[in-house]
Amino acid sequence: MTIHSIKAICCIGAGYVGGPTMAVIADRCPDIVVTVVDLNEARIAAWNDPDLNQLPVYEPGLDVVIARARGRNLYFSTAVNEAIAAADMVFISVNTPTKTKGIGAGQASDLRWVEACARQVAQYAKDHTIVIEKSTLPVRTAVAIKSILDTPQQRSEVDQDVPTFSVLSNPEFLAEGTAIRDLEQPDRVLIGGEDSNAVEALATIYRHWVPNEKILRTKLWSSELSKLTANAFLAQRISSINSVSALCEATGADVREVALAIGTDSRIGSGFLSSGPGFGGSCFKKDILNLVYLCHHFGLPEVASYWEQVVTLNKWQQNRIARLVVQRLFGTVTGKRLAILGFAFKADTNDTRDSPAIHISMDLLEEGAQLAIHDPKVDSRQIALDLKQSPSNPLSDLKGEGTWHFAIDVAEAVQGADAVLILTEWEQYQNLDWSNLAGLMRAPAWVFDTRSVIDPAQIAETGLILWRLGEGSG
């Protein structure tokens, strides 16, 4: 079997997946030229900025990898057509958001950018090109991509060579905040395809640092479906333990103790049993809804309803937390200052997509709260986009309209606050001096810990009232 020799890779899409993934491939494969392309000039400029602190994606360790490879064999460019033409292998790593209108609106994936990429590759590729689905896609999307690639394209008179293509599925299994570690030490690498030469060409790249036994080869359809179902299973565990958190509060149990007890069962395991304000990020909700749509499409309404409930319970948990804050603060938060600590959907990322903090904050703004929001990596511009509301500084008082402003540090956020809500598990929130912060707040003041990052013993002598998610009063 002759395995294709890969000397140049093009990745279309310089986002949360494309940038880090290609950086690690370039770092571990110095003999391969890797070019990441995107039409967003500002994003490419940020990837090329000499100040590595300004990278468009924050991931621990990413700056170190970029520093080693950028300019050596890793490049970021807006010259999409040229990069495609020079590549032996093209990764498609563009956004696949949920459709907002038309057939499947609210559930199905919008594949317009994937289709556009396929057409561009078909037009500008040279010789034989391996095209790889890196974006999370519905099962059997490869059929559409292959159909586009195999359709004769209008090419320039100078270049009348007709290229050939192989299509593979190579979904990512990255957790934001640990993406570099996940790429460098993956649980598995999944490659789906029918062309064994192309499959082994990609496997050869990964074998530079991944043991061969961790490289799984499957059918195209199995690979595409595995990504959706992996995220669905993880999200299901989060919704399951969050449903138990409400029961713990009602019965006097402690969800942390319950999670420990069931997690030590080897049949269950301890992963994804940390109760919190719900899952966020770009994948879980989108992929589950896509799975729901597929189940309906293939005539499995009962299966669709089962998975849809995972998303329903996630939203219920966020609404429940907002309602609980209002209830504890004497039934109203109108005009009251609430400190929101954490806006990213999880620690060690600047990604706010579908963050629980967005939904909880919007519920509290609707109630007329005055929010002081702090996050170590998310800026005020992104918060304004997510809340669909510009900041107001100083905060208005007792006007009945919810407003917010960005606090530069925790002390500013809690100044005069009636309550603090910890919504992201940033490490710095685990080591706060509550004896000093308590003096800045308006008594009686509450601390709502939705991430179990606070030691109750540190709060006991401060005069603050602590509420922890999933902890009943007995």
C-alpha positions, 0 to 999 in steps of 0.5 A: 500500500502506497501512503500519500506523502504529506508535505503541506497542510492547509486548515480553513478556519482559524478559530478555537479548533483550527488554531490550536490543532494546527499549532500542535501538528506543526510543532510535532511535525517540523517537516510539514508546512502548516498554513492556517487560513481565514477570511477574518483579517483581524483574527489572522493579524491577532494570530501573527501578533508578536505579542503572544498575549494577544492571541485570539484564543486563550488556552494554557500553553498555546503561546509556548507552542505557537512561539516554537512553530510560528515562522518556522513551519506554521503560518497564518494567512488570509490567502486562502486560495493559494494555501489550498493550491499548495496543500496535500491535505486540507482540514475544514475547521469552520463554524457550524452553528445551529440554523436559526430559520428554515427547515430544522431551525433551532436544531439542525446545523447550518452547513453553508460555510462547510459547503463554501469551503468544499467548493473553494477546495474543488476549484483551487486544489492541485493533484490529489488532495485529502480533505478532512472534516474537522468541524463537528458535522451531522452524520453523512455530511461527507457525502455532500462534500464528496459530491461537490469535490467530484463535480467538475469545476471551472478552472483557469485556462492555465490550470486545466489539471483535474484534481482527485480527492479523498474525504476523511472525518477526523473530529476533535475531542478537545476540552477548552482550558485543556486543549493543548494537553488534549492534543498532545496527550489525547485519549484517542484520535479518530479517523473515519474514511473509506480510502485506506491510503488517505487514512494511513497518511493522516495516521502517519502524521499523528504517529509523530507523537500519538501511540498507534494503538490510540489511533482508531480507524472507523467508517466515515459515518461512525466517525461523524456520529461518534463526535455528536454522541460523545458530547451528548453523553458528557452533557447528559452526565452534567444534566443528571448530576445537576438534577440531583443537586436540586434534590439534595437541596430539598432533602438535606443531602450534599451533592458533592458527597453523593457525587463522590459516592457514585463516582467511586463505582467503577461502572460509573466513574467520577468524570463530569459529576461536578454539579454547577450552573449547567454546561456551556461552550460551543459544542454540547447544546449544538451537538445534542440539538443536531442529534435530536434533529437527526433522530426526528429525521430518521423516524426516532421521535422517542430517542429525540425526546430523550436527548432533548430533555438533556438541554431542557434540564440544563436551561432549567438549572440556570433559571433555577439559580437566578430565581433562587437568588431573587428569593433569598434577597427578600423576593427582589433584586431591583436596584440591588448590586450583585457581583458576578465573578466569572463570565467565561463558560469554564475556567482557563478559556476566554470563550463565552459561547452559551455560557451559563453566566449569560443566561443567569445574568440576563435573568437578573437584569430582567429583574432589575439587578445592577450587575458588576461583572468580573472575569480575568480573561473576558473583556467588557466588549464581549460581555456587551455582545453576549448580554445585548446591552451596553455597560452603564457606569456608574450603575443606576439606583432603584430605577427598576432597569437592570444595568451592568458594568465591568469591574477591573478586580474582585474588590471593585465588583463586590463594593456595596454588593448585596450578593456575590455569584461565583459562576466560573471556577477560576482558580483566583476565586478559590483563594479570595480573602473573604474577611476583607471582602465582607467589609466591602459589602452591604449587610446582610450579604450573600455568597452564592457558590455555584461552582463549589470553589469556596471553603465554607470554613473561610466564610463562617466567621465573616458574617456572610451568608453562604449558599452552595449549589446542591447543599441542603439545610436538613 
